[in-house]
Amino acid sequence: MMSLFNPRIWLAFLLTIIVSLLAGTYAGYRYEKEAQQIVVAKSAVTDSDVARKNEQAATETMVTIGANLTKQQATEKADYENQIATLKAKLAKTGNCRISGAAVGMLYADASAHVSATAATGFGSGGTSAYADSTCRDQLELAARNYHEVCEPNAEQLKALQDAYNALRKQFNTNTE
């Protein structure tokens, strides 16, 4: 029979209590660490969801702005083309008028032409550019050529760039839900 004062029993009892406390402490520490990691992960997911929703809202806003600008640009282009057609009709009625070289120089002004070489004389006293006399028809044809050779290709490049951006945006901003 075992005695209540046997040191082996008390040692076994004491070791059981110590091992239980250590195991409980380790389990509690591990549980708390996992709980903190879960809280951090949930916070990161929430933050990324908020950021994604904000990005989608900003993208929708930019698409709306782009559509409005495109519509406005198309309207303005139609208005300009109508004005040009009206001016061409008026010009055809007036015949071939002469434009002096000074007036042509105002159409294609050089910023440095009106600046004096000395600061004391001030603005507007410098030499003017020497342009030859021209006709209304020549200037209108030059403006039309510039429009067709510069403005229209730039508009096409801008449209292609917008389309490429929209394609990339759709590729990278697809809804993963």
MORAMO-V23625 format. One record per backbone hydrogen bond with DSSP energy under -1.0 kcal/mol. NH is the residue of the N-H (numbers start at 1). CO is the residue of the C=O. E is the energy in kcal/mol with one decimal. If there is no record, write none. Layout:
BEGIN
nh=(NH,NH)
co=(CO,CO)
e=(E,E)
END
This chain:
BEGIN
nh=(6,10,11,12,13,14,15,16,17,18,19,20,21,22,23,24,25,26,27,28,29,30,31,32,33,34,35,36,37,38,39,40,41,42,43,44,45,46,47,48,49,50,51,52,53,54,55,56,57,58,59,60,61,62,63,64,65,66,67,68,69,70,71,72,73,74,75,76,77,78,79,80,81,82,83,84,85,86,87,88,89,90,91,92,93,94,95,99,104,105,106,107,108,113,124,134,136,139,140,141,142,143,144,145,146,147,148,149,150,151,152,154,155,156,157,158,159,160,161,162,163,164,165,166,167,168,169,170,171,172,173)
co=(3,6,7,8,9,10,11,12,13,14,15,16,17,18,19,20,21,22,23,24,25,26,27,28,29,30,31,32,33,34,35,36,37,38,39,40,41,42,43,44,45,46,47,48,49,50,51,52,53,54,55,56,57,58,59,60,61,62,63,64,65,66,67,68,69,70,71,72,73,74,75,76,77,78,79,80,81,82,83,84,85,86,87,88,89,90,91,134,100,101,102,103,104,110,114,99,97,135,136,137,138,139,140,141,142,143,144,145,146,146,147,150,151,152,153,154,155,156,157,158,159,160,161,162,163,164,165,166,167,168,169)
e=(-1.3,-1.5,-2.3,-2.5,-2.5,-2.5,-2.7,-2.2,-2.0,-2.4,-2.8,-2.3,-2.5,-2.6,-2.8,-2.5,-2.7,-2.7,-2.5,-2.6,-2.7,-2.7,-2.5,-2.5,-2.3,-2.3,-2.4,-2.2,-2.2,-2.3,-2.1,-2.4,-2.6,-2.7,-2.3,-2.4,-2.4,-2.6,-2.7,-2.5,-2.4,-2.4,-2.6,-2.5,-2.5,-2.5,-2.5,-2.5,-2.4,-2.5,-2.7,-2.6,-2.3,-2.6,-2.6,-2.4,-2.8,-2.9,-2.7,-2.6,-2.8,-2.5,-2.5,-2.7,-2.9,-2.5,-2.3,-2.8,-2.6,-2.3,-2.4,-3.0,-2.7,-2.2,-2.7,-2.9,-2.4,-2.4,-2.8,-2.8,-2.2,-2.4,-2.8,-2.5,-1.4,-1.6,-1.0,-3.8,-2.1,-2.3,-1.2,-1.4,-1.7,-1.7,-3.3,-2.8,-2.0,-2.1,-2.5,-2.6,-2.4,-2.3,-2.4,-2.6,-2.5,-2.2,-2.5,-2.7,-2.3,-1.1,-2.2,-2.0,-2.4,-2.3,-2.6,-2.4,-2.3,-2.5,-2.4,-2.5,-2.4,-2.4,-2.5,-2.6,-2.2,-2.3,-2.8,-2.4,-2.1,-2.5,-1.9)
END
